[in-house]
Amino acid sequence: MLNAAAAMNHHSDPQARARANMIEGQLRPNHVLDPALLAAMGSVPRELFVAPELAGVAYSDGEVAAAAGRKLLSPLVFARLVLAAQVRPSDRVLDVGAATGYSGAVLAELAGEVVALESDPSLLRVLQQYQREYGPGALRAALGNLADGFPAAAPYQAIFIEGGVQWVPEALLAQLAPGGRLACVISRPGAWPAEPGKACLFTKQANGGIASTELFDAFASPLSGFTLRPGFQF
């Protein structure tokens, strides 16, 4: 687990203040009040996971570029997805499209185990460097095709897709445990960035069926590999 005091001492006071302002200015006013989630997002240094020249705006209220054409979800969208998925300390979580690893680092403060799946080796190296520095034991980096998930560690109590998608692959839903939750933002083809997508929660029922619920409007940059298949009806 990340030592919050060490994180704040290691980084400049302005960044610690920016984290606090994110909590008080973005999350609390929008009913993100879970103490464990606020503590995690208040301690993980988001500035380490964005493009270096954007460290000064790491805590802005929108998406921020990480690297290799990828962006971190806005703090509020990410937090609301985590809340909807009801991540518990005993959960095993799959973070799909972990990018440089901010989401995985936060989730590792909340869950028993987090598999951070990334298809780009250069992005995964940033997460691995974070692991070496802070040693969050709950976090495991994995390389693979995002749409395939990571069946070797399945089943998962929660799965997050860190970016906008047009569909949710059956392979990911199959890796949910009974009662497991998958949270993501689904965008209509051609709609982004002019209009928001829908944050959705998929829950695996005891009989293996999948129930889905639309949660709220959300902007999320498209994640490669999740565009609609030919002939698929939206």
N, C-alpha and C positions, 0 to 999 in steps of 0.2 A: 504494500500500500504506500502511496505517496505521502511523505511527511510534509504537511502543509507549511509548517514553520520553515523547514529547509527550503521549500520552493520559494517562499516569499523572501527569505534572506539571500537566496542565490540570485534573485532577479531584482531589478531596480524597484524602488518604491512606487514610481508612476504606474508600473504594470500591476502591482498589487492593488493600487487604488482603482485602476481600470477594471480589474476583476470585481472589486466591490461595487463599482458603479454599474457593471453589467447585472449583478444580482439585484441591486436596488432599483435600477432604472428600467430594466427590460423584463426580468423574470417575475419578481414579486408583484408588480402592477398587473401582470397578466395571469395571476393566480397559480404561478409555479411556486409552491410553498413547502414542498417536501424537504425536511431538514437534511436528509442524507444527500439528496441530489444537489441542493444548494451548497452544501459543504464540499462536495466533489467538484462542482463547477467553479467554486471559489478558491480551490487549491490547485487545480491542474493548470499549468502555465500555457494558455492557448497560444501565446506569441511564439512558442517554440515550434508550432506545427504549421504556421503560415509561411508564405514566401518571405524571405528575410527583409525585403524592402517594405513589407506591409505590417511589420511587427507593431508599428504605432497605431494601426487601426484593427488589431486582432480582435478587439472586444466591441467592434461596431455592431449595429443591429441587423446587418445583412450577411450574406455569404461572403467569405474571404478566400482569395486564391491561396491554395496550398503549394502545389507544384504540378508539373506535367499536365497542365490543363485542367486540373481538378480543384474543386472548392470545398471548403468546410461548410456544412449547413449553418444557417444563422443560429445563434445561441438559443433563441426562443423556440424555433421549430424543433431543434434537437431536443431541448428540454421537454417540450410537450409530447414528443414521440416517446421519450423514455418514461414519462409519467403514464402515458396510455398503456404501455407494455407492462407496467407494474413489476419492474425488475426487483428481484429479491436477493438477499445475500446467498441463498442456496442455489441460485440459477446458474446454468451454463448458457452463455450468450454467444451468438455468432454475429459479428459486425462485418457486413458485406460491403466492400468498397471502402475500407478503412482509411485510405489515402495515407497521409503522414501519421495518423494515429490518434488525433485528439479525441475522437468519439470513443475509441477503444480504451484510452487512458482514463476517461471519465467513468465509463462502464466498469472498468476494473476496480474502481473505488466502491462500486455498488453490488457487484455480482461475485459469485464464488469463483467463476472461471469465464474468461472472455477469449474467444478465438477471433483475432483481427485478420480478416481475409483480404488480400490485395493481389491484383494481377500484374502490377507494375513493380519490378524489383527496386527501382530507384526510390519509389515512395516507401516501400517496406523498410528500406535501410534507415530512413528517418525514425520510424517507430522503433526499430531495433536499437538505435543509438539512445533513444529515450529510455528504453528498458535497461540498457547498461548503466545509465546515469542514475536512474531512480529506483530500478529494481522492483517494479510492481509485479509481484509473483503471480497474480491472477491473470496476467495478460500473456497471451501466446500469439506470436505472429505466424501467419501461414500464407504461402504463395499458391495461387491457383486461379482458374477461371471463375469469375464472380457468379455467373448465372448457375454454375454447378454447385455452389455452396462448398461445404467442407464435410462430406459425409463421414470421414474417419473419426470425428469427435461427436457426431450426432448420437442421440437426439438433443435438441436445444429447447430450453424453456422460453427463450426469447431470441428473435432474429431482427436485426436492423439492416435496412438497405440505405446506405449513406449517399443519397443522390436521387434525382428524379427518375422514375421509370415509367414505361408505358404498359408493362405487364409484370406479373410475378411468376417466375418459373415454377413449374410443378416440383422440380428437384429441390427447391428451397422449402416449399410447403411440406414436402415429404420428410424433411429433416426436423420438423417440429415434434416435440413430445406431446402426448395427450394433454390438452389444456394450454399448450404453448402458444405464444403470441408473436406475430410478425408485423412490424411497424414500418411504413414506408410512405413516400409521396408519389402518387400516380398522376401523371400528366397526360392530357389529351394530345395525340400526335399533332405537331405543328403549332401547338398553343404557346409553348414556352418561347421567349420570355414575356410575351404580351399579357398572358393571364396566368393566374396561379393554378397549381394542381390541387389535388385533394389528399390530405394526410389520411391514411387508411390503416385500420387494424384488422388483421386476419387471425382468427383463433381456431385451433384444432379441437374439434369436439371429441367426446369419448368414443364415438363410433367411427372416427377417422375423417368425418366430414369437416369442411371448412366454412366458418361463418365470417362474414366481412362487415365492417362498419366504417362509414365515412366520418371523419373526426372534425376537420377544420381545413380552411383554405391555406395553402402553403406554397411558397416559391422554393424550388430546388433545381439546380442545374442538372441537365441530363447526365445520367451515368451510362457510359459506353457498355454495350452488350445487352441492353434492356429495351431496345426499340421493338415495336410490334413485328411479329412474324408475318410473312406474306399470307394473305387470306384470312388473317385473324380479325374478328369483328370486335370493335371497342364498344 
